[in-house]
Every structure is written in C-alpha cells, then in structure tokens.
C-alpha cells in the first residue's frame, strides 16, 4: 500500500511536511495545499515559497492546483515544471462554498461540458503528468460514473477519489458501495480518500478493497501523525515524540512568520486535531489553557509542561 498525505489548506505547508517527514518518515507522497492561479498572477509569494525545491528537500511532493481556467493551470504547470516537478494535481474536490460558487473545486463537477473542454486543453498542452483529486459528485454519488467516463478519455496519471459528494462536506459515511463499483470499472489507477482514522479503519478498508494500492490520509493523519507506522505494525506515538514534532513545527513557524500572534493561531488550529489523539484526550484541562493563552512564551511553557 502507498500512503499519501492529503493537502489541508493553511495546515500542511512545507513547515508541517518537513517536521512530519523528520519525525514520522512513513509517507510516499505529500500533496501541497492548493495553489490558486488566476488572471492577475500565476502564483503568489506564499504559494511559491511553499513549493520551491529548497523547502522540500528529500520529500516527494505533488503540487495541487485549484482553478477552472486552463490558461492559468498551464502557466502554473510550466512554473512547476521549471522547478523540477514531474506531476501536478488538479483539485476537483474542495467543498468550500467560496470555492464551489466560483465553479472551482467540487463546483467544477457540476458542469461536465466545461470540464471536458478544460481537460482537453490542459492534457494537450501540459508539460508534466496530471493527476486528479475529486469527490464522487456534487449531490448524488452516482454522478461519479459520468465523471469516470469523462476522465477515461484522458491520460490521467492517478485519480484520488474522496468517497463523498460535495453536499456531504466531511459528514455522513463515505459511499463505499459506489466507490467499489467505480473502482472496478475504472482504467485509471485509483487512490482512496475518506475516513481512515485508525488501524481498524484501515484493516476494514483493506479487507473490503484488497485491489486498491494507494490511500490518502487527511484528518486521521493530523490527529495521529504516527498512523501509518501503526498501520505497518509499529508502536503508537509517545509523549516525547509528540513534543519533538510539535516543537519542530512551532520553531519553523517562529522562524518564518512575522508576529507571534500568527504563530499562535496556526498552532492552535493544529490542537483542534491533536486533542482527539488518545494520548492527549486525558489532558483536557491543560489543553484548554493552551488554547486560551495569548502569549507565545506562556504557550511554549504550557506545552513543555503538558506531560510533567
């Protein structure tokens, strides 16, 4: 099985990726939070900073792009190709209302004729391989069969399929029955995405879909950075490992972000996931203080004393 780390906007940038790869070297690929080229500029300074090779040394990184304009996609692809990337991932799965209402992300799935024209142009002119990350559809999971028929016309390198529709967002149960049907008939290599939070979740999936060779982990990996190690038979994350991982991320942010307030905001966002890890669930009172503090030094002291 190949394990991919999902892109999470504002969270899984190069600081996080490098810390995770250093502390828990288990992932075959990391996908970047989406780059959003438009008519005015191809990539912003923060986006370029996230994908430049010197910030991703030793990592297998796939840049993800969110756009519904073929010219913008191709400009980004050429920049990424010049950086040395050999694959680009098209985001057709983001369920955010601000994205969908603009006909991007999962919203692009609602207009197959425009999507077809877009794919024809980018596959004809893109200098590097293209993979797709999608939902099953906008409203009904059966929409995925029309998507499969469309995608099969193009040399898609890999199809990362989140087994939910846009209307599900991240609620409800992934539609495994529909995923089973489309994965059997698709000629495109499929990677599964959706609700793998534990070793038992993985084992249940593997038993149901023994033919699938790749899984993308999102929220489950944020909650438990050592999830893949556990899946492979290794030990759970211990307190010392967590603190090392935390400190590497926090130090990376302090070295690169102007203003400790912004660092605190980014670290507190990570705590919304970490608090769900069993090792930390018994530390509710301590974590409540961490999430309330407004001073970076106080924050660092509270974290360092968490297991004392």
Number of C-alpha atoms within 10 A of each C-alpha: 12 14 18 26 24 22 22 15 11 11 17 22 23 23 19 18 21 23 19 23 17 14 16 17 15 19 18 15 17 25 21 26 24 22 24 19 22 18 8 7 11 20 17 13 8 10 18 14 14 20 22 15 16 9 15 17 11 10 18 13 23 21 23 22 23 22 22 24 17 19 18 21 24 20 17 23 27 16 14 22 17 11 12 12 20 16 19 25 24 22 26 27 29 21 22 14 14 12 17 20 13 12 19 23 28 26 23 25 26 16 10 13 12 15 20 15 11 16 20 14 15 18 17 10 14 19 17 17 17 22 20 21 22 26 30 29 26 23 15 13 20 17 17 23 18 13 19 18 13 15 19 12 11 15 13 18 15 18 22 26 24 23 25 28 26 26 15 16 14 15 10 10 11 19 16 16 10 17 22 14 13 19 20 12 11 15 14 18 15 23 21 24 22 21 20 21 17 17 16 11 12 17 14 13 17 14 9 12 16 11 12 18 14 18 22 25 23 19 19 23 21 24 20 23 24 23 25 24 18 15 16 11 10 11 11 17 18 10 13 10 15 18 15 14 20 20 16 19 22 20 13 17 20 16 10 10 12 10 11 15 13 14 20 22 12 16 19 18 13 16 18 13 15 22 18 15 16 13 16 17 12 12 13 11 9 15 21 12 14 22 16 10 15 14 12 17 11 13 18 15 11 16 18 13 9 15 13 5
